[in-house]
Amino acid sequence: MIELDIWCSANILLKRYKSEAVLIATKRADALLDQGDRDSCWAWIRIAKAIIELRRKSAGKSDARIQNAASSPGQELSL
């Protein structure tokens, strides 16, 4: 699986399943490992890691918006 596919898959899972996305990806990885499909298992682990990174970046953007709003009283906060 190419890197672009990993990130696209992670983004789709995150949008569809929100807070459950990492759990779904890791469950899929476990199932594939149980079936002996190590390559696909590894791809799902990479997807899970990408989901975590996307969530971290998203949280960082929200934090920056909150900090900017706090330093500019009277300015409306939009998330």
N, CA, C and O atoms as a CHARMM CRD file, in Angstrom:
* protein
*
  316
    1    1 MET  N      0.85300  -1.17200   0.00000 PROA 1      0.00000
    2    1 MET  CA     0.00000   0.00000   0.00000 PROA 1      0.00000
    3    1 MET  C      0.90000   1.23800   0.00000 PROA 1      0.00000
    4    1 MET  O      1.81500   1.35100   0.81700 PROA 1      0.00000
    5    2 ILE  N      0.63300   2.15300  -0.91600 PROA 2      0.00000
    6    2 ILE  CA     1.46000   3.35000  -0.97800 PROA 2      0.00000
    7    2 ILE  C      1.03300   4.34600   0.10300 PROA 2      0.00000
    8    2 ILE  O     -0.08100   4.28400   0.62400 PROA 2      0.00000
    9    3 GLU  N      1.92500   5.24100   0.41600 PROA 3      0.00000
   10    3 GLU  CA     1.70300   6.19400   1.51200 PROA 3      0.00000
   11    3 GLU  C      0.41900   7.00300   1.32400 PROA 3      0.00000
   12    3 GLU  O     -0.31300   7.23100   2.28700 PROA 3      0.00000
   13    4 LEU  N      0.14500   7.43100   0.11200 PROA 4      0.00000
   14    4 LEU  CA    -1.06800   8.20500  -0.15500 PROA 4      0.00000
   15    4 LEU  C     -2.31400   7.39700   0.20100 PROA 4      0.00000
   16    4 LEU  O     -3.26500   7.93600   0.76700 PROA 4      0.00000
   17    5 ASP  N     -2.31100   6.11500  -0.12700 PROA 5      0.00000
   18    5 ASP  CA    -3.45200   5.25000   0.20100 PROA 5      0.00000
   19    5 ASP  C     -3.63400   5.12000   1.71200 PROA 5      0.00000
   20    5 ASP  O     -4.76000   5.07800   2.20600 PROA 5      0.00000
   21    6 ILE  N     -2.52900   5.05700   2.43300 PROA 6      0.00000
   22    6 ILE  CA    -2.59400   4.97100   3.89900 PROA 6      0.00000
   23    6 ILE  C     -3.30800   6.20200   4.45400 PROA 6      0.00000
   24    6 ILE  O     -4.23800   6.08000   5.25100 PROA 6      0.00000
   25    7 TRP  N     -2.87100   7.38200   4.03300 PROA 7      0.00000
   26    7 TRP  CA    -3.44100   8.63000   4.55100 PROA 7      0.00000
   27    7 TRP  C     -4.88400   8.82100   4.10900 PROA 7      0.00000
   28    7 TRP  O     -5.70500   9.31300   4.88200 PROA 7      0.00000
   29    8 CYS  N     -5.20300   8.44200   2.88200 PROA 8      0.00000
   30    8 CYS  CA    -6.59600   8.54700   2.41200 PROA 8      0.00000
   31    8 CYS  C     -7.49900   7.61200   3.21000 PROA 8      0.00000
   32    8 CYS  O     -8.59600   7.99800   3.61600 PROA 8      0.00000
   33    9 SER  N     -7.04100   6.39200   3.43200 PROA 9      0.00000
   34    9 SER  CA    -7.81800   5.43500   4.21700 PROA 9      0.00000
   35    9 SER  C     -8.02100   5.93600   5.64500 PROA 9      0.00000
   36    9 SER  O     -9.11500   5.83400   6.20100 PROA 9      0.00000
   37   10 ALA  N     -6.96400   6.47200   6.22300 PROA 10     0.00000
   38   10 ALA  CA    -7.04800   7.01000   7.58500 PROA 10     0.00000
   39   10 ALA  C     -8.06000   8.14800   7.64900 PROA 10     0.00000
   40   10 ALA  O     -8.85900   8.22000   8.58300 PROA 10     0.00000
   41   11 ASN  N     -8.02500   9.02000   6.67500 PROA 11     0.00000
   42   11 ASN  CA    -8.94300  10.16300   6.64600 PROA 11     0.00000
   43   11 ASN  C    -10.38900   9.69700   6.51100 PROA 11     0.00000
   44   11 ASN  O    -11.27600  10.22600   7.18100 PROA 11     0.00000
   45   12 ILE  N    -10.63000   8.71900   5.65800 PROA 12     0.00000
   46   12 ILE  CA   -11.98600   8.18900   5.47000 PROA 12     0.00000
   47   12 ILE  C    -12.49000   7.56600   6.76700 PROA 12     0.00000
   48   12 ILE  O    -13.61500   7.83300   7.18800 PROA 12     0.00000
   49   13 LEU  N    -11.66600   6.74000   7.40100 PROA 13     0.00000
   50   13 LEU  CA   -12.06600   6.10200   8.65700 PROA 13     0.00000
   51   13 LEU  C    -12.34500   7.14000   9.73900 PROA 13     0.00000
   52   13 LEU  O    -13.31400   7.02300  10.48800 PROA 13     0.00000
   53   14 LEU  N    -11.50100   8.13900   9.81300 PROA 14     0.00000
   54   14 LEU  CA   -11.66800   9.17700  10.83300 PROA 14     0.00000
   55   14 LEU  C    -12.96400   9.95700  10.62600 PROA 14     0.00000
   56   14 LEU  O    -13.67400  10.25400  11.58700 PROA 14     0.00000
   57   15 LYS  N    -13.26500  10.28400   9.38600 PROA 15     0.00000
   58   15 LYS  CA   -14.50300  11.01100   9.09800 PROA 15     0.00000
   59   15 LYS  C    -15.73100  10.15100   9.37200 PROA 15     0.00000
   60   15 LYS  O    -16.74000  10.63900   9.88000 PROA 15     0.00000
   61   16 ARG  N    -15.63900   8.87500   9.03400 PROA 16     0.00000
   62   16 ARG  CA   -16.79900   7.99700   9.18200 PROA 16     0.00000
   63   16 ARG  C    -17.02100   7.54300  10.62200 PROA 16     0.00000
   64   16 ARG  O    -18.15200   7.53200  11.10800 PROA 16     0.00000
   65   17 TYR  N    -15.93500   7.16900  11.30500 PROA 17     0.00000
   66   17 TYR  CA   -16.06800   6.54100  12.61800 PROA 17     0.00000
   67   17 TYR  C    -15.59900   7.40900  13.78900 PROA 17     0.00000
   68   17 TYR  O    -15.72000   7.01400  14.94800 PROA 17     0.00000
   69   18 LYS  N    -15.07200   8.57700  13.48300 PROA 18     0.00000
   70   18 LYS  CA   -14.62900   9.54500  14.50000 PROA 18     0.00000
   71   18 LYS  C    -13.75900   8.90600  15.58500 PROA 18     0.00000
   72   18 LYS  O    -12.68500   8.38900  15.27500 PROA 18     0.00000
   73   19 SER  N    -14.18600   8.92700  16.82500 PROA 19     0.00000
   74   19 SER  CA   -13.34700   8.44600  17.92500 PROA 19     0.00000
   75   19 SER  C    -13.12100   6.92900  17.89100 PROA 19     0.00000
   76   19 SER  O    -12.23400   6.42600  18.58200 PROA 19     0.00000
   77   20 GLU  N    -13.89400   6.21000  17.11300 PROA 20     0.00000
   78   20 GLU  CA   -13.75100   4.75000  17.02100 PROA 20     0.00000
   79   20 GLU  C    -12.79300   4.32100  15.90100 PROA 20     0.00000
   80   20 GLU  O    -12.52900   3.12900  15.74500 PROA 20     0.00000
   81   21 ALA  N    -12.27800   5.26300  15.13200 PROA 21     0.00000
   82   21 ALA  CA   -11.49000   4.93600  13.94200 PROA 21     0.00000
   83   21 ALA  C    -10.24300   4.11100  14.25300 PROA 21     0.00000
   84   21 ALA  O     -9.95700   3.13800  13.55500 PROA 21     0.00000
   85   22 VAL  N     -9.50200   4.48800  15.28700 PROA 22     0.00000
   86   22 VAL  CA    -8.28000   3.74400  15.62800 PROA 22     0.00000
   87   22 VAL  C     -8.64400   2.32900  16.06100 PROA 22     0.00000
   88   22 VAL  O     -7.97900   1.36900  15.67200 PROA 22     0.00000
   89   23 LEU  N     -9.68300   2.19800  16.85200 PROA 23     0.00000
   90   23 LEU  CA   -10.11600   0.88500  17.31100 PROA 23     0.00000
   91   23 LEU  C    -10.50400  -0.01100  16.13400 PROA 23     0.00000
   92   23 LEU  O    -10.14800  -1.18900  16.10500 PROA 23     0.00000
   93   24 ILE  N    -11.21700   0.53200  15.18700 PROA 24     0.00000
   94   24 ILE  CA   -11.62300  -0.23700  14.00900 PROA 24     0.00000
   95   24 ILE  C    -10.40800  -0.67800  13.21100 PROA 24     0.00000
   96   24 ILE  O    -10.32800  -1.83100  12.78700 PROA 24     0.00000
   97   25 ALA  N     -9.46700   0.22600  13.00500 PROA 25     0.00000
   98   25 ALA  CA    -8.25800  -0.11200  12.24200 PROA 25     0.00000
   99   25 ALA  C     -7.43000  -1.18600  12.94900 PROA 25     0.00000
  100   25 ALA  O     -6.92200  -2.10100  12.30000 PROA 25     0.00000
  101   26 THR  N     -7.29200  -1.08200  14.25600 PROA 26     0.00000
  102   26 THR  CA    -6.48700  -2.07100  14.98300 PROA 26     0.00000
  103   26 THR  C     -7.19200  -3.41900  15.05900 PROA 26     0.00000
  104   26 THR  O     -6.53500  -4.46000  15.03200 PROA 26     0.00000
  105   27 LYS  N     -8.51600  -3.41600  15.15400 PROA 27     0.00000
  106   27 LYS  CA    -9.25800  -4.68500  15.12600 PROA 27     0.00000
  107   27 LYS  C     -9.07500  -5.37500  13.78100 PROA 27     0.00000
  108   27 LYS  O     -8.91600  -6.59300  13.71400 PROA 27     0.00000
  109   28 ARG  N     -9.09800  -4.58200  12.71100 PROA 28     0.00000
  110   28 ARG  CA    -8.88200  -5.14600  11.37000 PROA 28     0.00000
  111   28 ARG  C     -7.46800  -5.72100  11.26100 PROA 28     0.00000
  112   28 ARG  O     -7.26900  -6.79400  10.69000 PROA 28     0.00000
  113   29 ALA  N     -6.50100  -5.00900  11.80700 PROA 29     0.00000
  114   29 ALA  CA    -5.11700  -5.49300  11.79300 PROA 29     0.00000
  115   29 ALA  C     -5.01300  -6.81200  12.55400 PROA 29     0.00000
  116   29 ALA  O     -4.35000  -7.74200  12.09500 PROA 29     0.00000
  117   30 ASP  N     -5.66000  -6.89800  13.71200 PROA 30     0.00000
  118   30 ASP  CA    -5.64700  -8.13800  14.50600 PROA 30     0.00000
  119   30 ASP  C     -6.26500  -9.29700  13.74300 PROA 30     0.00000
  120   30 ASP  O     -5.73000 -10.40600  13.74200 PROA 30     0.00000
  121   31 ALA  N     -7.39400  -9.03700  13.09300 PROA 31     0.00000
  122   31 ALA  CA    -8.06700 -10.08800  12.33100 PROA 31     0.00000
  123   31 ALA  C     -7.17700 -10.60300  11.20000 PROA 31     0.00000
  124   31 ALA  O     -7.10400 -11.80600  10.94900 PROA 31     0.00000
  125   32 LEU  N     -6.51100  -9.68000  10.53100 PROA 32     0.00000
  126   32 LEU  CA    -5.62600 -10.07700   9.43100 PROA 32     0.00000
  127   32 LEU  C     -4.41500 -10.84700   9.93600 PROA 32     0.00000
  128   32 LEU  O     -3.95300 -11.78000   9.27900 PROA 32     0.00000
  129   33 LEU  N     -3.90100 -10.46400  11.09300 PROA 33     0.00000
  130   33 LEU  CA    -2.78100 -11.19100  11.68500 PROA 33     0.00000
  131   33 LEU  C     -3.21000 -12.60900  12.05200 PROA 33     0.00000
  132   33 LEU  O     -2.46400 -13.56400  11.83700 PROA 33     0.00000
  133   34 ASP  N     -4.41900 -12.74200  12.60900 PROA 34     0.00000
  134   34 ASP  CA    -4.95400 -14.06600  12.94000 PROA 34     0.00000
  135   34 ASP  C     -5.07600 -14.95000  11.70300 PROA 34     0.00000
  136   34 ASP  O     -4.94400 -16.17100  11.78600 PROA 34     0.00000
  137   35 GLN  N     -5.32700 -14.32400  10.55900 PROA 35     0.00000
  138   35 GLN  CA    -5.45000 -15.05300   9.29100 PROA 35     0.00000
  139   35 GLN  C     -4.08900 -15.31700   8.64600 PROA 35     0.00000
  140   35 GLN  O     -3.99700 -15.99700   7.62400 PROA 35     0.00000
  141   36 GLY  N     -3.03900 -14.77300   9.25300 PROA 36     0.00000
  142   36 GLY  CA    -1.69900 -14.96400   8.71500 PROA 36     0.00000
  143   36 GLY  C     -1.30700 -13.98600   7.62600 PROA 36     0.00000
  144   36 GLY  O     -0.28100 -14.17000   6.97200 PROA 36     0.00000
  145   37 ASP  N     -2.09200 -12.96900   7.42400 PROA 37     0.00000
  146   37 ASP  CA    -1.80600 -11.97000   6.38700 PROA 37     0.00000
  147   37 ASP  C     -1.02600 -10.81500   7.00500 PROA 37     0.00000
  148   37 ASP  O     -1.59800  -9.78000   7.34900 PROA 37     0.00000
  149   38 ARG  N      0.26500 -10.99900   7.14100 PROA 38     0.00000
  150   38 ARG  CA     1.11700 -10.00800   7.80200 PROA 38     0.00000
  151   38 ARG  C      1.23700  -8.70300   7.01800 PROA 38     0.00000
  152   38 ARG  O      1.28400  -7.62600   7.61300 PROA 38     0.00000
  153   39 ASP  N      1.28500  -8.79000   5.69500 PROA 39     0.00000
  154   39 ASP  CA     1.41500  -7.56400   4.89500 PROA 39     0.00000
  155   39 ASP  C      0.20300  -6.65100   5.06500 PROA 39     0.00000
  156   39 ASP  O      0.34800  -5.44400   5.26200 PROA 39     0.00000
  157   40 SER  N     -0.99300  -7.23500   4.98600 PROA 40     0.00000
  158   40 SER  CA    -2.20500  -6.43000   5.16500 PROA 40     0.00000
  159   40 SER  C     -2.33200  -5.94700   6.60500 PROA 40     0.00000
  160   40 SER  O     -2.79600  -4.83300   6.85300 PROA 40     0.00000
  161   41 CYS  N     -1.92300  -6.77900   7.54400 PROA 41     0.00000
  162   41 CYS  CA    -1.92400  -6.37500   8.94800 PROA 41     0.00000
  163   41 CYS  C     -1.05900  -5.14300   9.12900 PROA 41     0.00000
  164   41 CYS  O     -1.47000  -4.18200   9.78100 PROA 41     0.00000
  165   42 TRP  N      0.12300  -5.16400   8.56300 PROA 42     0.00000
  166   42 TRP  CA     1.03200  -4.02400   8.67600 PROA 42     0.00000
  167   42 TRP  C      0.42600  -2.76900   8.05800 PROA 42     0.00000
  168   42 TRP  O      0.59600  -1.67400   8.59300 PROA 42     0.00000
  169   43 ALA  N     -0.28600  -2.91800   6.92800 PROA 43     0.00000
  170   43 ALA  CA    -0.92900  -1.76600   6.29400 PROA 43     0.00000
  171   43 ALA  C     -1.96800  -1.15000   7.23300 PROA 43     0.00000
  172   43 ALA  O     -2.06800   0.07300   7.32300 PROA 43     0.00000
  173   44 TRP  N     -2.74400  -1.98700   7.93200 PROA 44     0.00000
  174   44 TRP  CA    -3.76200  -1.48100   8.85300 PROA 44     0.00000
  175   44 TRP  C     -3.13800  -0.84700  10.09100 PROA 44     0.00000
  176   44 TRP  O     -3.69500   0.09100  10.66100 PROA 44     0.00000
  177   45 ILE  N     -1.99600  -1.35300  10.50100 PROA 45     0.00000
  178   45 ILE  CA    -1.28100  -0.70500  11.61000 PROA 45     0.00000
  179   45 ILE  C     -0.82600   0.69000  11.18100 PROA 45     0.00000
  180   45 ILE  O     -0.92200   1.64500  11.95200 PROA 45     0.00000
  181   46 ARG  N     -0.33600   0.80100   9.96100 PROA 46     0.00000
  182   46 ARG  CA     0.07300   2.10000   9.43400 PROA 46     0.00000
  183   46 ARG  C     -1.11500   3.05000   9.32900 PROA 46     0.00000
  184   46 ARG  O     -0.97800   4.24600   9.58600 PROA 46     0.00000
  185   47 ILE  N     -2.28500   2.52300   8.95200 PROA 47     0.00000
  186   47 ILE  CA    -3.49200   3.34300   8.88600 PROA 47     0.00000
  187   47 ILE  C     -3.85800   3.84300  10.27800 PROA 47     0.00000
  188   47 ILE  O     -4.19900   5.01300  10.45200 PROA 47     0.00000
  189   48 ALA  N     -3.78700   2.95600  11.27200 PROA 48     0.00000
  190   48 ALA  CA    -4.09200   3.35200  12.65400 PROA 48     0.00000
  191   48 ALA  C     -3.14800   4.45600  13.11800 PROA 48     0.00000
  192   48 ALA  O     -3.58000   5.41900  13.75200 PROA 48     0.00000
  193   49 LYS  N     -1.86900   4.32000  12.80700 PROA 49     0.00000
  194   49 LYS  CA    -0.89500   5.35500  13.18200 PROA 49     0.00000
  195   49 LYS  C     -1.19700   6.67600  12.47500 PROA 49     0.00000
  196   49 LYS  O     -1.04400   7.74600  13.06400 PROA 49     0.00000
  197   50 ALA  N     -1.62500   6.60300  11.21800 PROA 50     0.00000
  198   50 ALA  CA    -1.96600   7.81700  10.47300 PROA 50     0.00000
  199   50 ALA  C     -3.19800   8.48900  11.08300 PROA 50     0.00000
  200   50 ALA  O     -3.26400   9.71600  11.15100 PROA 50     0.00000
  201   51 ILE  N     -4.16700   7.69500  11.52400 PROA 51     0.00000
  202   51 ILE  CA    -5.34900   8.25500  12.18300 PROA 51     0.00000
  203   51 ILE  C     -4.93300   9.01800  13.44400 PROA 51     0.00000
  204   51 ILE  O     -5.40400  10.12700  13.69300 PROA 51     0.00000
  205   52 ILE  N     -4.05200   8.41300  14.22500 PROA 52     0.00000
  206   52 ILE  CA    -3.56200   9.06500  15.44200 PROA 52     0.00000
  207   52 ILE  C     -2.88400  10.38800  15.09900 PROA 52     0.00000
  208   52 ILE  O     -3.08600  11.39200  15.78300 PROA 52     0.00000
  209   53 GLU  N     -2.08700  10.38500  14.04900 PROA 53     0.00000
  210   53 GLU  CA    -1.39300  11.61800  13.64400 PROA 53     0.00000
  211   53 GLU  C     -2.38700  12.67700  13.15800 PROA 53     0.00000
  212   53 GLU  O     -2.24300  13.85700  13.48100 PROA 53     0.00000
  213   54 LEU  N     -3.37700  12.26700  12.39700 PROA 54     0.00000
  214   54 LEU  CA    -4.39400  13.22300  11.93400 PROA 54     0.00000
  215   54 LEU  C     -5.14800  13.82700  13.11100 PROA 54     0.00000
  216   54 LEU  O     -5.42900  15.02500  13.12100 PROA 54     0.00000
  217   55 ARG  N     -5.47300  13.00700  14.09800 PROA 55     0.00000
  218   55 ARG  CA    -6.17100  13.50900  15.29000 PROA 55     0.00000
  219   55 ARG  C     -5.28400  14.46800  16.06800 PROA 55     0.00000
  220   55 ARG  O     -5.76200  15.47400  16.59200 PROA 55     0.00000
  221   56 ARG  N     -3.99200  14.16000  16.14600 PROA 56     0.00000
  222   56 ARG  CA    -3.05200  15.02200  16.86100 PROA 56     0.00000
  223   56 ARG  C     -2.94500  16.37500  16.15900 PROA 56     0.00000
  224   56 ARG  O     -2.95500  17.42000  16.81000 PROA 56     0.00000
  225   57 LYS  N     -2.84400  16.35200  14.82900 PROA 57     0.00000
  226   57 LYS  CA    -2.74800  17.60500  14.07600 PROA 57     0.00000
  227   57 LYS  C     -4.02800  18.41000  14.19700 PROA 57     0.00000
  228   57 LYS  O     -3.98700  19.63400  14.31200 PROA 57     0.00000
  229   58 SER  N     -5.15600  17.73200  14.17100 PROA 58     0.00000
  230   58 SER  CA    -6.44400  18.41300  14.30600 PROA 58     0.00000
  231   58 SER  C     -6.57500  19.05400  15.68400 PROA 58     0.00000
  232   58 SER  O     -7.04900  20.18300  15.80600 PROA 58     0.00000
  233   59 ALA  N     -6.15800  18.33900  16.70600 PROA 59     0.00000
  234   59 ALA  CA    -6.19800  18.87700  18.06900 PROA 59     0.00000
  235   59 ALA  C     -5.26900  20.08600  18.19100 PROA 59     0.00000
  236   59 ALA  O     -5.60200  21.06100  18.86500 PROA 59     0.00000
  237   60 GLY  N     -4.12000  20.02500  17.54700 PROA 60     0.00000
  238   60 GLY  CA    -3.17500  21.14000  17.57600 PROA 60     0.00000
  239   60 GLY  C     -3.75300  22.38600  16.93500 PROA 60     0.00000
  240   60 GLY  O     -3.53700  23.49400  17.42500 PROA 60     0.00000
  241   61 LYS  N     -4.48600  22.21600  15.84200 PROA 61     0.00000
  242   61 LYS  CA    -5.11700  23.35900  15.18200 PROA 61     0.00000
  243   61 LYS  C     -6.17500  23.97200  16.07100 PROA 61     0.00000
  244   61 LYS  O     -6.28500  25.19500  16.16100 PROA 61     0.00000
  245   62 SER  N     -6.95700  23.12500  16.73200 PROA 62     0.00000
  246   62 SER  CA    -7.99000  23.63500  17.64300 PROA 62     0.00000
  247   62 SER  C     -7.35600  24.38100  18.80600 PROA 62     0.00000
  248   62 SER  O     -7.83900  25.44100  19.20500 PROA 62     0.00000
  249   63 ASP  N     -6.27100  23.82900  19.35200 PROA 63     0.00000
  250   63 ASP  CA    -5.57000  24.48300  20.45300 PROA 63     0.00000
  251   63 ASP  C     -5.04900  25.85200  20.03200 PROA 63     0.00000
  252   63 ASP  O     -5.14000  26.81500  20.79300 PROA 63     0.00000
  253   64 ALA  N     -4.50300  25.93800  18.82200 PROA 64     0.00000
  254   64 ALA  CA    -3.97000  27.21200  18.33500 PROA 64     0.00000
  255   64 ALA  C     -5.08800  28.23500  18.18100 PROA 64     0.00000
  256   64 ALA  O     -4.89500  29.41100  18.48800 PROA 64     0.00000
  257   65 ARG  N     -6.25000  27.80200  17.71000 PROA 65     0.00000
  258   65 ARG  CA    -7.37800  28.72400  17.56400 PROA 65     0.00000
  259   65 ARG  C     -7.83900  29.23700  18.92500 PROA 65     0.00000
  260   65 ARG  O     -8.15400  30.41700  19.08000 PROA 65     0.00000
  261   66 ILE  N     -7.87600  28.35400  19.89200 PROA 66     0.00000
  262   66 ILE  CA    -8.28600  28.74200  21.24200 PROA 66     0.00000
  263   66 ILE  C     -7.29100  29.73200  21.82500 PROA 66     0.00000
  264   66 ILE  O     -7.69200  30.73000  22.42400 PROA 66     0.00000
  265   67 GLN  N     -5.99200  29.46900  21.65600 PROA 67     0.00000
  266   67 GLN  CA    -4.97100  30.36800  22.18200 PROA 67     0.00000
  267   67 GLN  C     -5.05300  31.72700  21.49600 PROA 67     0.00000
  268   67 GLN  O     -4.91700  32.75900  22.15300 PROA 67     0.00000
  269   68 ASN  N     -5.27300  31.74000  20.18900 PROA 68     0.00000
  270   68 ASN  CA    -5.39500  33.00800  19.46700 PROA 68     0.00000
  271   68 ASN  C     -6.60900  33.79200  19.93800 PROA 68     0.00000
  272   68 ASN  O     -6.53800  35.01100  20.09500 PROA 68     0.00000
  273   69 ALA  N     -7.71800  33.10800  20.16300 PROA 69     0.00000
  274   69 ALA  CA    -8.92600  33.77600  20.63000 PROA 69     0.00000
  275   69 ALA  C     -8.73300  34.33900  22.03700 PROA 69     0.00000
  276   69 ALA  O     -9.22900  35.41800  22.36000 PROA 69     0.00000
  277   70 ALA  N     -8.00500  33.59300  22.86600 PROA 70     0.00000
  278   70 ALA  CA    -7.77800  34.03900  24.24200 PROA 70     0.00000
  279   70 ALA  C     -6.89900  35.28400  24.26500 PROA 70     0.00000
  280   70 ALA  O     -7.04300  36.13000  25.14800 PROA 70     0.00000
  281   71 SER  N     -5.99100  35.40100  23.30200 PROA 71     0.00000
  282   71 SER  CA    -5.10600  36.55100  23.27600 PROA 71     0.00000
  283   71 SER  C     -5.73200  37.75300  22.57900 PROA 71     0.00000
  284   71 SER  O     -5.17500  38.85100  22.60100 PROA 71     0.00000
  285   72 SER  N     -6.91300  37.53700  21.95000 PROA 72     0.00000
  286   72 SER  CA    -7.61900  38.62400  21.27000 PROA 72     0.00000
  287   72 SER  C     -9.04200  38.71700  21.79800 PROA 72     0.00000
  288   72 SER  O     -9.96900  38.23800  21.14600 PROA 72     0.00000
  289   73 PRO  N     -9.23500  39.32600  22.97200 PROA 73     0.00000
  290   73 PRO  CA   -10.58200  39.41900  23.55500 PROA 73     0.00000
  291   73 PRO  C    -11.54900  40.09700  22.59800 PROA 73     0.00000
  292   73 PRO  O    -11.18600  41.01700  21.86400 PROA 73     0.00000
  293   74 GLY  N    -12.79100  39.62100  22.62500 PROA 74     0.00000
  294   74 GLY  CA   -13.81200  40.20700  21.78500 PROA 74     0.00000
  295   74 GLY  C    -13.88400  39.58000  20.39400 PROA 74     0.00000
  296   74 GLY  O    -14.80300  39.86400  19.62600 PROA 74     0.00000
  297   75 GLN  N    -12.93000  38.74300  20.08200 PROA 75     0.00000
  298   75 GLN  CA   -12.91500  38.08700  18.78200 PROA 75     0.00000
  299   75 GLN  C    -13.66100  36.76100  18.90600 PROA 75     0.00000
  300   75 GLN  O    -13.46200  36.02200  19.86900 PROA 75     0.00000
  301   76 GLU  N    -14.52100  36.46100  17.92900 PROA 76     0.00000
  302   76 GLU  CA   -15.33300  35.24900  17.95700 PROA 76     0.00000
  303   76 GLU  C    -14.46600  34.03800  17.63300 PROA 76     0.00000
  304   76 GLU  O    -13.60100  34.09500  16.75900 PROA 76     0.00000
  305   77 LEU  N    -14.70600  32.95800  18.33900 PROA 77     0.00000
  306   77 LEU  CA   -13.97600  31.70300  18.14200 PROA 77     0.00000
  307   77 LEU  C    -14.77100  30.79900  17.23200 PROA 77     0.00000
  308   77 LEU  O    -15.93400  30.50300  17.50900 PROA 77     0.00000
  309   78 SER  N    -14.15300  30.35200  16.13400 PROA 78     0.00000
  310   78 SER  CA   -14.82400  29.37600  15.26900 PROA 78     0.00000
  311   78 SER  C    -13.92600  28.17200  15.12300 PROA 78     0.00000
  312   78 SER  O    -12.76000  28.28200  14.74300 PROA 78     0.00000
  313   79 LEU  N    -14.49200  27.01400  15.43300 PROA 79     0.00000
  314   79 LEU  CA   -13.72800  25.76800  15.34300 PROA 79     0.00000
  315   79 LEU  C    -14.13900  25.03600  14.14900 PROA 79     0.00000
  316   79 LEU  O    -13.62000  23.95300  13.87900 PROA 79     0.00000
